[in-house]
Amino acid sequence: MKVTALLTGKGNSTLRDKNTLEICGFPTLFYPANAAKKSKEITTYYCSSDGEKVLSTAEKFGFERIVRPAELATPQAQHIDCILHALEIMKQKNDLPDILVVLLANNVTVKSKWIDDCVRIMKNDPSVTAVVPTFEKSEFHPLRAKSVNPDGTLSMYEKGVTGKISTNRQDLPSCVFLAHNFWVLNVENILSGNMGQPPWDFMGNKIMNYPICEALDIHDEADIYLASQWIKEHYED
């Protein structure tokens, strides 16, 4: 099964040049790009962006550019749209993969072993539509979440919940969140149009869980500091 990496990152964002800012001596996107390059499963490498700085930086690390149209780089654009655009470019090059590893350029918390483990899960069971890293954050459990009513009062965010809900997060049922570092996707499922669980319905309905301890998206200056600390403690060069 052919496995391709697709590094994705917009040219503009709320934090200027966040995908190419220097963190511990390298641009942000180096860390997911390097993890993909060290993977034993990935053989082809692309980068989708509307930004020249992102594309030229990714090229230095061996990623072929896919220039994203302006309409796919707006704040309202959906990730699936740039994925479908990239797959169409690959198809035109007769380079369409079976498995697509989507890496987000603003997340440094990626290890090549994680990528390879997730790819092998899909290789071992081609009916799997996606394999995604997740982390547990019980303090943000939906059973603890509230909605703000028009009059300023609060109500349960999860409607229809019955029975006693413990105030201790340790007592709540398991709840995990997607780590937006990378996603391993079944290309056949994406192109078939079989949509699955919202909001990332392009992942299909047979999504396998790959637990990790934490993940960090870079959106502001504080995240840069946290990312540098993670790199110093966990990065494997």
N, C-alpha and C positions, 0 to 999 in steps of 0.2 A: 504494500500500500504506500502510495506516494504521500509524503508529509511535507507541507510547506509552511513557513513562518510568514505572517503578515503583521508587521509593526505598524501601528496606527497612531497618529497624533496630528492635531490641528496646528496650523501656523500661528494662530492668534488665540488667546485665552485671557481669562481674568488675571492670571499671573503671567506677565509678559515673558515669552520665550521659555516657559517652564519645561518644555521637552528637551531643550538644549542648554539649560543652565548648568554651570559646572558644580558638581557635587563630588567631593573627595577626589578631585583631579580629573574627572571625566564628565562629559555631558550626561544629563539625566537618561536619555534614551540608550546610552551605551550599555547600561546594566541589563535591561531586557534583551537588547540586541546580542550582547555577549553570551548571555545564558542560552539563547537560541543557537548561536554559532557553536557552542560547546555541546549542544545536544547530540546524542548518538542516533537520534531518530529523524531529525529534520535534515533535508537535503537541498532545499531551495528557499530563497530569502527575498521578500519584497517589503517595501515600505510605502504606505498610502498616506499622503498628506497634501494639503494645499500650500504649505509653506516651504519656500526654497531652502531656508536654513535647516529645517527638519530633514528634507530630502537629501541635501548635500552632505549633512552629517551622517545620516544613515548609510549613504553610499560609501563613505570612508570605512565603514565596518562591514562592507560586502553585501548590502541590501540594494536590490534593483528598485528604482523609483517607479511609483505609480502616482501620477499627478491627479489629485482629487479635484473634480469640478467645484466651482465656487458654491453652487447650490447644495453641495454635500459637506460644506464646511461652516455652515451657519450654526448658531446655538440651538436651532430647532431641528437640525439634521439628526437622523437616527443612525446608530452604529451599523445596523443591518444594511443601510443604504450604501455605506462605503465598502462593506464586505462584499455585497453583490457587485458593485462596480469593479472591485479588485478581481473578483472571480471571473468577470466577463473579460477583463484584460488578459488574465492568465489563459482563458479559453482561446482567445484570439492568438496567443502565442503557442498554442497546443501544449500548454503547461499546466493543465487543470489538475489539482491534487485530489486525493481521496480524503485526506485529513488536513484541516486548516488550523494552525495554531495562531490565534490572534493574540498579539502582545500589545499592551497599552504603554505608550512611550513615556507616560508620566508616573510610572510605578517601578521603583527599583527593587522591590521585594520579590525577586524571581530567582530560582535556582534551576540549573539544567536538569538535575535529578527529578525535580518536580515535573518538569515538562515531559521527560522521558517516561516517568511512571504513568502519567495521564494518557500519553499516546499509546502506551502498551495496553492499558485498560481497554481502549477503543479497538485496538488491533485484535485483542483476544475475544471481543464481542462486537462485531460490526453493526449489530442492531442498536448499540448505544448511540444516542444522538449528540451527546455532549459530555465532556468530563471537565469539571470546574473545581478549582481550589476554593475552599470555604474556611471561615473562621467563626468561632463562637463569641458572641457579645451579649451575654445574658442581661446586662444592664439596659440594653436597648430592645429587650424582648417586646413583641407586639402586644402581649397581655399587660404590659406596663405603660403602653402608649395612650395618649389622650388626644381627642379632637377639641378644637376651640369653637364653641358655638357663637352665633351672631351676637349674643348678649354678653360675651366674654366669659361665660362659664365653661367648665370642662365636662366632657363625657367620654365614655369608653370608645377608643378607636376601633377595637374589634367588637363588632356588633354580634348580638346573639350568644354571647358567652354566658354560661350558667355555672353555678357552683362557686365555692370559695376559691379565690386566687391568693396565693401566699404573697406576702410582701417581700419574702426572701427570694432573691433571684435564683439561688441554688435549688429551690423547690420546684421551679417552673420546668415544663417539658423542654426538650432540646430545641434550640433555635440557632440556626447558622445563617451567615450572610455571604454572598458571593464576594470573593476577593478579586478586585478588578486589576489583576496583574496579567493573567493570560487565561484564555479559554481554548479548549481543544474541541473542535467542531467537526461533525460528520457532514462533508460537502454534499453528498447525495441527498441527505435530508434537507439541507438548506435549499438546494436547487429544485427539490420536489415541491416546495411551497407548503410542506407540512408544518404548520405553526403549532407551538406547544404552550408551555406555561408563561404567562405574562410576568414581568414586563419584557423579558428577553425571550420572546416567543420563538425566535430563530434557533434557539437551543433545543427545540423539540420537547418531547415528553419523557424520554428515557435519559435522564441526566444523572450521571454518576458523581458522587461526592468524593473530593480529595481533601481531607482536613489538613490545614496548616495552622500555625500559631497566630499569625497576624499578617496584615497587608496594609499598605499605605499608599494612597493616591496623593500626588502633590498638587495642591490647589493654592497654597499661600506660603508665606515666608516661614511660618512655624513648621510646616510640613517638610521644608528643606532641611531644617535642623534634625527633625526626627528621622528623615531618610538617611542623613549622614551618620547618625548613631547606629541605625540598622546595618548600614554598609560596614562600619567599623567592627561590628559584633558578629555579623553573619555572612558577609560577602565572601564568595569563594572564587578567586581569580584563576 
